[in-house]
Amino acid sequence: MPEAPPPDWNFEQGLADLESVVKELESGDLPLEKAIEVFERGVTLSDRCRKELEDAETRVEILLNRSEPAPFDPTKE
């Protein structure tokens, strides 16, 4: 189970950290054990970012549904 993000974590920093992980892995200069550690960190960051995006999408959907007017029904007048 992934560890909880620190209280000061935010999506933008997580994305920047994930990009850094990708660059580090793409360099090909890491020993195997270090590459696995970095990869695990990348998976954790990816999971956190995906969760943050899903939460934001849910909030937007709720706001949009709340602000949509009810469809006109002439039988209710």
Stockholm file with secondary structure:
# STOCKHOLM 1.0

chainA/1-77         MPEAPPPDWNFEQGLADLESVVKELESGDLPLEKAIEVFERGVTLSDRCRKELEDAETRVEILLNRSEPAPFDPTKE
#=GR chainA/1-77 SS CCCCCCTTCCHHHHHHHHHHHHHHHHHCCSCHHHHHHHHHHHHHHHHHHHHHHHHHHHHHHHHHHHHSCCCCCGGGC
#=GC SS_cons        CCCCCCTTCCHHHHHHHHHHHHHHHHHCCSCHHHHHHHHHHHHHHHHHHHHHHHHHHHHHHHHHHHHSCCCCCGGGC
//
